[in-house]
Structure formats: C-alpha cells, structure tokens
Amino acid sequence: MNKALLGKTILGIFVLSSILAGCSTAKDVKSTAALSKETTSKAVSLKQTVKPTELNGEQATLTAEASNLEVEEGTSLPVWTFNNSVPGPQIRIKKGKTVNITVKNQLTVPISLHIHGYPLPFKMDGVPGITQNAIAPGKSFTYTFKATVPGTYWYHSHQDSVNQVDKGLYGSFVVEDELVKADRDYTLMLDEWMSSSSESDHEGMMNMSMPGMDHSSTTTDSSGQSEQNTSAQPGHDMSMYDLYTINGQTYNSSQPLQVTQGDTVRLRLINAGYLSHSLHLHGHRYRIIATDGNPVSDPKWVKDKLLSIAPGERVDIEFQADNPGTWYLEEHGSSPRISNMKQRIQYTNEQGTKDQPDPLTKLPTVDLTNYGKSQKGRFSLNDVYDVSYTMNLGTREQQGKQEYTINNKVYPDTEPLSVQTGDKVKVRFVNTSANDDHPMHLHGHTFQVLSKNGIPLKGSPVYKDTLNVKPGEEYIVAFTANNPGDWMFHCHDLHHASAGMVTDLKYNDFQNTFQPDSGLNNTPE
C-alpha cells in the first residue's frame, strides 16, 4: 500500500487535537492519537472493506472494526467501519415497525451510535455522557425505538465524533413510507478524506505543538470548494481534505446507477463530510421531494440548477428517466478535487453518450426559500412564542487557539436554551464569522425555517434539523418542545463543535436520571 496515502488517521486527529486543546470539553488527545498511530502502523495487515449491504432495522447488528478502504485502484486508506464497509450498511425499516439496532464494538476505543435527524427517545440518542455511557471495546449496546417518521436519515458515532465520523463510522438509515414509491431508489453519501501527507510528515507533526496554526488560509464557497483567503479573520483550513468520494469511492472506481427508460428515480443525497457540495444533474429535470427527511409541498420541476447540500443535511430528489444515454451527477466549481464528486447515471442497454462533465459552468442554485407550493406551515413570524433565543455564531482566536462560539462563549459555558414541555420556541441564528459556514443541527426535534435575512419564506414550508448558516446570514426558525430531554444543539462541521460551538436544549420539567461512569472516556463531541 502507498504509504503516502495512510494519512487520514494521524493527520486528521493531530490537526483536530490542536483545536481541541483550547476547548473546555477537551478529550485525552494523547491517548486517542496513540491509538490511531497504532492502528495506522498495522493498516497494511488489516482486511479490505466490502461493499455496503442492506439490513432490516427490525433486527440489525452493526459491528465496529478497523479495515482498509480502497477508494480507487491502488489507493487505500485505514478506516473504522460498521460491518467492514464505508459507508456502513443501509438500515431500512417500514413506518410503524420497531427498530432494534445492536452495536458491537471491536475497536480499541469507545464508540456510540446517533441516528442523525430522527426524533429519537432521549435515552436512544447515543450521546456519551449525556444519554448513555460510550460503548467500551468488547461491549455492545442495543438501540430500540418505534419508526414513526418516514424519511432519509443517517447514523454515525457521537463519541469523539469529529474523529470517528472522519474515520468512516457512519451509514444511512431510511424509514419507508408505503405511500411513496419509486422504480429506482439510490442513496449517495458524500464525504471527503485526507490522502496527501506522507507517514514521515505525520511522525513529525505528532511531536509538534501548533498553538499558532493558521486556520485562515482557505474558505469554502457555495460549491464546496476551497479558495485562498488573505483575510486576517480566524477560520479553519479545509484544504487538507483533498480526496472526495461518493459511497466511499472516487469517480473512477464507482459503478453507474442503472435506470430504465420510464423509471421514476429517487436519489437520497446525504452529506457525511465537513464541506458543502453543489451538484448538477445532467440531461434531466428534477424536483426536491424532501429536505432532511421532511416532504416538500408540491415541488416544482427544475433543470440545470445546482443543488447545494451542507454537512449533516439530506436532500431527496426525483427525476423521470426520459432521456436515454449515460449522464452525470457532478459537483460544480474550479477546484480539481471535485472531479471525484461525480456519479454516472446509465440507462439499461445504452452504451454511448454525448454527455461531458462541465464543472466550470456557472449555474444558479435552487432557492429553498421560494420553492414549492406556498401554504400555511406549523408556525409563522406572527405567532406568540413562549421562548425566544438568539445564537450569534462566531469565530475567534484565544491564546493562539481556534474557538467557535455561541454568543461569545464555548461549550460547556454556553447558555442553554431552557424550555418546558409544550413551549413554542423561536431561535434566531446570526453568523458573525468572517469565513466559516455553520450548519446548525438540533437533536431530537424538527424546526420550521421562517425567514432568511429578514425576508419570510414564500414557497413550501421548509422543515429541517440541520440548517447551513453562511457568513453574514440570519435565519429565524421555530419548533415545539415536544420531546423531553437534554438535547445537543451544535454545528455539524464537527471541527467547530469540538472547538466550542455547542449548546444544549434543556427541558426544565425533565429529570435526567442517567449517571455517567466517571471511569469511561465519555466524549460527546
């Protein structure tokens, strides 16, 4: 195996450990790095991953183990997997059935399982130290709940998640609605990896302290690509992620999605990475049928418009296979690395095609604030709310360390959002960071987006659990406090969460009886 491509484990954890050192929830970075170093040194002897399978969520088992992911021929990365695949198996279950997912840990570090976006019962949320103890090596834990809300979700470890998600501990989770049918149903999980640093570079970096590390050299544009940024304002450098994949594969190693003329095709797009991506579907019109698992009212058909998907978000689109050939779904932008964020769609018995990639073509992006049929939502700006809360999302450098703040504080010093069961809650997001997007994710609840930059939404009501707030933007969202617990509310660029951008949604009338084991390394972010 090419040693230059063993980089994801050490580089990712070391760079992040320099961020974590300034966070008041800092974990034992030294032990994590040591374990990762050991894992990397044994990577050559590890087995290779297999293709993801599909599991019935009524009785599903996920086994966490180390492996090697061949992202393309000749390029393997040391990874952590569920059931020896990246992504892990897709777990599917029909609406109304009871989910039972048993997680077995065969890694040398503790893990957990969080089903992102699903309104879980509090005890099943999978946040170590808050809802459960992390699953220790050699141990197992079973997550049980009823599947009442159909849609597209995903699961990932929430133990030291900035590192463990980066290492590959994630997969998709789908609750099927029998009333919604498609002839073809494909799930595409987007991710980014580090591959360019040599092993010797890692050895040197492991022994360095980097209090003055410059995080301001790049920023991410609307297409998810990095651009040089000469501003002195703090930010973090994401150029280390130089290898993009869809379902764990680069473009050259991927297999086309097969369709037949006349098919209704559903694509479930899930961003499991830390960068936004803007995708263009060639040769077909499409419509957005769901955002973060929530149906869109009377979605309109669009063509040659980009679809933006931020970290943690899910977007389901549908198109009619009415243009035979082989076509591309590809990211647009100028960075060479986006060439791997591309997927072929091939009609059965169609060999040739005139389609060509065109990533540099400037196209408009679908505007969800004015998309679909306008109708009355669950909330409005004119409602009377029991609780109103403003989150100023900021970036700062403190004593040479990068911090990401909510109202100028870092977790656990951030002020929680306190509610009572039944409260109507309004939250205002304001991104004061100069360069950083903040995809804000609320556990256990779904909120309605009411306005953007002071302008009310005009199309279909938009319901989400993860909302990307770009620099200078302001959103107002609302939800009902209908799921008692102590819930995390954080940025899903997990670098930001680990460096402080986390708060809690606390129910004053809820008593959390869970007592964490102080002897375990519970690390919720």
Protein Blocks (a to p, Z undefined) as FASTA:
>chain_A
ZZklmmmmmmmmmmmmmmmmmpckbccfklmmmmmmmmmmmmmmpccddddddddfklcc
dddddddddfbghiacddddehhiacdddddddehiacddddddfbfbdcddddehiacd
fklnopghkloccddehiacddddddfbgcddddddfehklmmmmnopacddddddfkbc
cfbdcddddddddfkbcfklmmmmmmpccfkbcfklbccdfkopacddfbfbdcddfklp
mcdceehiafklpccddddehiacddddddfbfbdcddddehiacddfbgehiacehiad
dehiacdddehiacddddddfbgcddddddedjbfklmmmccddddehiabdcbdcdfkb
ccddddfklgcjddddfbdfkbccfbdcddddddddeehiacddeehiacfkbccdddde
hiacddddddfbfkbccddddehiacddfbgghiacfbdcdddfbdcddehiacdddddd
fbgcddddddfbfklmmnopacddddfkbccfbdcdfkbccdfZZ
